[in-house]
Amino acid sequence: MTILLLFPVHTFMIWNDFGSKFYIWPGENKLLSTLIVLVNPWFMPLLFVLAGMSARYALEKRSSKEFLVQRVHKLLIPFVGGMLLFVPFQSLYARKFFYNYEGGLFVHWKYFFTHLTDFSGYDGAFTPGHLWFILFLFLISLVTLPLFCRVPAEAPAAKIEKLPAFGVLLLFVPIWIFYYLGNFGGFSLGKNLALYLMGYYVLSNERVAEKLRKNIVWLAGLCVIATVSSVAFYYHFSYYGDLWVNFVGWNTILVLLVLGEKFLNKRTRFTEYFNRASYPIYILHQSILVALAYYVVDVCNQMLVQMIVIGFGSFGLTVLLYEVMRRVPYVRKLIGIR
């Protein structure tokens, strides 16, 4: 569900008023930008927390070598494949939109890998694009593996279990501090490392989870107040500071994990399908969305129609491409399917 949020979020990014462009950017809209503000503090950080929790369970069943091999297949190969095939494709359309580029994909592909600017890719130059998440997760997996071998999750469990729910909430402070380490234009390697470690050592601990369940009422109330306050701050001040963003994000993650365990811990056709499809969809979605947006914005000047066609159209096309690629041997590996 978090992955599927990327479709509305990246659709709304086409009209963001954050002072930065997107690959296709016809203008600004405050309402759509506000909707991004509601989810931005938590939806990508949540993925790093879940990855950290998953690492604990994976290392209970796999050796370090098996875990590393699995990370290569799941992360490194799709990252390299995506950088060669998908990300240059979306930067091509940014170059067409902003600079009226009329050349072909192959010429642009050479330009993409030989020009460095601000790494945004909005000018057609090199960028990791949305695959920054995969790159960061792979690097974090490598760095933390020796630590997990030396200090497994059970080692500090006795101390972690003494934390009250309020103490778990206060763990947003080290996450905030780590935000400034390895920060590349707001994409922080340090912060995501901290989130990954929190998932592995803290939120995978059942006693910690039990304390969060018992305190869900005030945690959820605080989350609602903080989220509403974020919108108010955004309207009055445009930005409200890194400390507040990390507090709101961490508070929301704690609440979502409890609510998810309570209401979403079931098997349905939806979850069966998208649990398998979500990672390939993540890899494919943005390139398709950007290409579709380029043509939709060009032929239609009604923003509501543009938004609906781009959002739902890119979702349908992404699922369709996933269905095709998952049936092709070797090609499957490019989108993380072994």
N, C-alpha and C positions, 0 to 999 in steps of 0.2 A: 504493500500500500504506500509505503514511503517512496519507493521507486516510481510508482504511478503518479505521485504528486509532481514529478518533474515535468509532466506534460503541461499542466496549467501554469506552473512556475515559469518554465522557459517560454511559454506562449506569452505570459504577461510581461516577461523581460523585454519583449519587442517594443513595449511602450514604457519602459522604466524611466524614472526621473531621478536616478541616483547620481547623475553627473557623469556617468560612463555610458558608452554605447552598448549595443549588442550586435550580433552579426547582421541582423536586419533591424533597423531602428527608424521608423517613419515619424516618430514624435513621442511626446510624454503624456502620461495619464496618471494622475495622483491616486485614483481609486485602485487601479490595478497594481501600482507600486506598493500600496498599503497592504494588499493581500499577500504580496511577497514578503513584506515585513513580518507578517503574522507567523510564517513558517520558517523563514530564513535562519533564525537563531538555533533551530533544533533539527531540521530534517536531514542535513548532511552529517552533523555531529552524531545523530542517532545511529547512522550506518557504521561509524567507527566504533561506537560502543557495542553494537551488536556483533561486529567483527571480533572485538576483544573477547566477548562472552563465548563466541563460537570457537575461538582459538583454544580456550580452556577445554572445551568438550572434545575438540579435535585431537589435542595432545594427550587426552586420556586413552584414545584408541590408536594413535599413530606414534611411531618413533619420530625423532627430530628430523631424520633424513626423509622419511615419508611425508612429513608435514611440509618440508622445504620443496620437495618435488611437486607436491600438490599445489603449492603457492606459485611455482613456476608455470604450471599448466593453467591454473585458474587466473593468474594475474599478469605475469610477465608476457606470455605469448599473446593474450588478447590486447595488452597495451601496445606491443610492437605492431601487431596486425592493424589495430585501430589507428595508430599514428601513420602507417603507410597508406591506408585505404580510406578511412572515414573522416578524420579531422581535416586533412587537406581539402576534402570535398566541401565542408561547411565554410572554410576560410575562403574558398573560391567564390562563393556567393556573397560573402562580405565584401570582397574586393570588387565584385560586379556592382553591388549596391552602392558602395561609397565612392568608388573610383571609376565606374563605368568600364571595367575591364572587359574586353571582348575576345581575349585569347582562349585557348582550349585548356582542358584539364591537365594534360601532360606538361605543358609549358608552365602552368601555375604550380604543378607539383614540384618542379625544380626550383621555382621561386620560393615556395614554402620552406624548403629545407636549406636554403642559402641566405635567408634574410631574417635577422633578429631585430625586434623592436621592443615592445613592452610585454610580449608574451600573451596579449589578449587575443590576437588573431583577427581582430576586426579590420585590420589593414591588409590582410592576406598573408602576413608574415608568420613565422613559426609560432606555434602554440600547442600545448598539450590538450587544449580544449577541455571538455568535460572529463577526459580521461585522467586528469590530475588526481582524481580520487583513487583510481587503480594504481597509479604510480606511487602515491603516498602510502597506500595500504601495503604495497609490495615492500617498499623500503622499511616501513615500520615493522612488518612481519620479520624481515631479516634482522633488524636491530634488536628486537625484543626476544627472539628465539633463544639466544644464549642466556638471557636473564631468566626466562621461564624455565630453562633446564636447571639453572642454579637455584632459583627461588620459585618453586612451583606455587600454585594458588593456595595450596593448603598451608604453606609455611607461615604467612602473616595472618591467617584466617582468625586466630584467637584474638588478635588485637583489632582487626577490622570488625569483628562481630560485636565488640563493645561500643561501637559508634551508635549513638541514638540517631533517629531519623533526621533531626536537625543537623547533626554532625555530618551526615551523608550529604545533605543539602549544601553545607558549607564547603564541600569539596570542589565547588565551582571556582573557589579562589585559586588553587594551583592550576586549574584549567585555564583561567584568565591569565595568570602569570606566564604560563607556557605559550600562550598565544603569540607572544612577542619573539619567540625563538623560531628561527627558520620561517619567517613570515614573508611570503612572496605575493605582494599586492592583495593582502587579505586572505590568502590561502596559506594557512599556518601548519607547517609540518609538526611543530612543537605541540600545538593545541591538540591536534588529532592523535599524536602519540600519547598524550595524557588521557584522552578519551578512551583510547584502545586499552591502556593500562587499567583505567577505572572499570571498563567492562570485564577484563580478565580477573582482576583481584577483588573488586568490590561488588559489582552488580550481578556477578554469577554466583555470589554467596547466598545460600538459601535463607540464612538468618537475617541478613541485611534485607532481602526481598520481603521477608515476613514483617519486619519493622516498617517498611514502606507501605505495605498493605494496611497495617493497623493505623497508619497516619495519613491515609490517602485523602481524607476530607479536607484537612487544612492545607495539605500540599496542593490539592486540586484548586482550592479556593485562592491560594496564593498565586497559582499559575494563571488563573483567569484574571485576577487583578493586575498582575504584571504584564500580561498580554495586552489588555485594554490600555494600560498606561503606556506601553510601547507605541501603540497607534497614536495616542495623544501627543507623546513626545515627538513622534515623527512628523505630525502635522505642524507642530509649533517650532521644532528645532531641526528638522530634516534628519539629524542623526543624534543618538543619545548615549554614545560612549561604549567602549569595548567591555567595561566591567558589567554594565547592565545587560548587554547582549549575551554574555556568557552566563550570567545569573539566570536570565529568562530561559535560555536554551537548556541548561542543566536541570532546572526545575521542571520544565516541560518533559524532558526525557524520562525523569523519574516517574512522573504521572503517567505517561504513555505506556511505560513498561508494566506498571501495575494494571492499568485498564486493559492493555492488550492481553495480559495473562488471564484476566477475568472474563473478557467478552470475546476474544478472538482466538482462543486456544481450542480450535476445533477444525476438523477437516471438512472442506466443502469442495465442489468442483472448481470454484474460483481460486481457492488457496492452493489446491493441488496443481492447477495449471500455472498460476503466476509465481508460485514458489520456485518452479523450474525456469520460468521464462523471465523473471525479473532482472537477473544479471545480464543476459543477452539484450534485453530491452534497454537497459541502461546504456550499454555500449553503442547501440544502433540509433537511439531515439533522436539525439540532437542534430545529427547530420541530416536526417530526413526532415525534421521540423524546420531547420534553417532553409533548406532547399525549397520546401513547400511554401514557406513564408515569403520568400523572394517573389514567387510567381503570384501568390494571392494578393499581396500588397500592391503589385503592379497592375492587376486587372480589376481590383475592387477597392473602392474608397470608403466603404462603410466599416467602421472599426469593429462593431459587434459581429458582423458577418465574417470579417477577417479572423477575428478571435475564435469563433466557433469552428470555422473551416480548418484553421491551422491546428487548433487543439485536438479536435476529434479526427481530422484527416491524418495528422502525423501519428496519432495512436494506432489507427487502423493500418496504415502503411508499415509501421514498425512491426506490429504483430505479424503482418503478412510476410515481411522480409525474414523475420525470425523463423516462421514456419517453413520457408523455403530453405534457409541456411542450415537449420538443424537436421535436415534430411540429407545433407551432402557431407560425406566423409571428408576429413581434413579441414574443410571449410568450417565445420562445427567448432574446431579448436579456436578459431579466430574470435568467437563470441563466448568462449569459456565453457563449452560443452565438450566433455571428454568422450 
